[in-house]
Amino acid sequence: TRSTLLYSAAASDVYKRQADHVSQDDRLQLLALPVTGVVNWRPKDTQLFDAWHQSLPQGMVSTTTIHGEKWFRNVIANPMANALAITEAIKAVQP
């Protein structure tokens, strides 16, 4: 339906913007380009993972373990998700 297409396009824009920011930030590592609306990322210095987690707004990210390593995960399922707010929160972290 038209509303599903609009929702899909809006969500796609949000996760692509977040992935672009993460891939351009020298402090961060993007696991892979997102294709399903899931952005997995972490600090390049994995020793700082917990400090980053404590510095990000509560509820902004979840954590996951992939191949035995910790990653942050943003699931962009909400078409109202604000890519700018997510990006600004990530930029503001100074662990």
C-alpha positions as CSV (number, residue, x, y, z in Angstrom):
1,T,0.0,0.0,0.0
2,R,1.0,3.6,-0.3
3,S,1.4,4.1,3.4
4,T,3.7,1.1,3.6
5,L,5.8,2.5,0.8
6,L,6.0,5.9,2.6
7,Y,6.9,4.2,5.9
8,S,9.6,2.1,4.2
9,A,11.1,5.1,2.5
10,A,11.2,7.2,5.7
11,A,12.8,4.4,7.7
12,S,15.3,3.7,4.9
13,D,16.4,7.4,5.0
14,V,16.9,7.3,8.7
15,Y,19.1,4.3,8.9
16,K,21.1,5.3,5.8
17,R,21.8,8.7,7.4
18,Q,22.9,7.0,10.6
19,A,25.1,4.6,8.8
20,D,26.7,7.4,6.8
21,H,27.5,9.3,9.9
22,V,29.0,6.3,11.7
23,S,31.2,5.4,8.6
24,Q,32.5,9.0,8.4
25,D,33.3,9.3,12.2
26,D,36.9,8.3,12.7
27,R,36.1,7.1,16.2
28,L,33.5,4.5,15.0
29,Q,33.2,1.3,13.1
30,L,30.2,0.2,11.1
31,L,29.7,-3.5,10.9
32,A,28.1,-3.5,7.5
33,L,25.9,-1.3,5.3
34,P,22.4,-1.7,6.6
35,V,19.8,-3.3,4.3
36,T,17.1,-4.2,6.8
37,G,16.9,-1.1,8.9
38,V,19.4,-2.4,11.5
39,V,22.6,-0.4,12.1
40,N,25.3,-2.2,14.0
41,W,28.2,0.0,15.1
42,R,30.7,0.4,17.9
43,P,33.7,2.6,18.9
44,K,36.9,1.5,17.1
45,D,38.6,1.4,20.5
46,T,36.5,-1.4,21.9
47,Q,37.9,-0.7,25.4
48,L,35.6,2.3,25.3
49,F,32.4,0.4,24.6
50,D,31.0,0.6,28.1
51,A,31.9,4.3,28.4
52,W,30.1,5.0,25.1
53,H,27.1,3.0,26.3
54,Q,26.9,5.0,29.5
55,S,27.3,8.3,27.6
56,L,24.5,7.7,25.0
57,P,20.9,8.7,25.9
58,Q,19.1,5.9,27.7
59,G,17.0,3.8,25.2
60,M,18.7,5.2,22.1
61,V,20.7,2.0,21.4
62,S,20.5,-1.6,22.4
63,T,23.6,-3.9,22.6
64,T,24.2,-7.2,20.9
65,T,27.0,-9.7,20.5
66,I,28.1,-10.7,17.0
67,H,30.8,-13.3,16.7
68,G,31.7,-12.9,20.3
69,E,32.1,-9.1,20.1
70,K,29.9,-6.3,21.5
71,W,28.1,-4.0,19.1
72,F,25.5,-1.2,19.5
73,R,22.4,-1.7,17.5
74,N,19.8,0.8,16.3
75,V,16.7,-0.7,14.8
76,I,15.1,2.0,12.7
77,A,11.5,0.6,12.7
78,N,9.9,3.9,13.5
79,P,9.3,6.2,10.6
80,M,9.4,9.1,13.1
81,A,12.9,8.2,14.2
82,N,15.1,11.3,14.0
83,A,18.4,10.6,12.2
84,L,19.7,14.0,13.2
85,A,18.9,13.4,16.9
86,I,20.6,10.0,16.8
87,T,23.6,11.5,15.0
88,E,23.9,14.5,17.3
89,A,23.8,12.1,20.4
90,I,26.6,10.1,18.9
91,K,28.7,13.2,18.1
92,A,28.3,14.5,21.6
93,V,29.9,11.4,23.3
94,Q,33.3,12.2,24.8
95,P,34.2,9.0,26.7
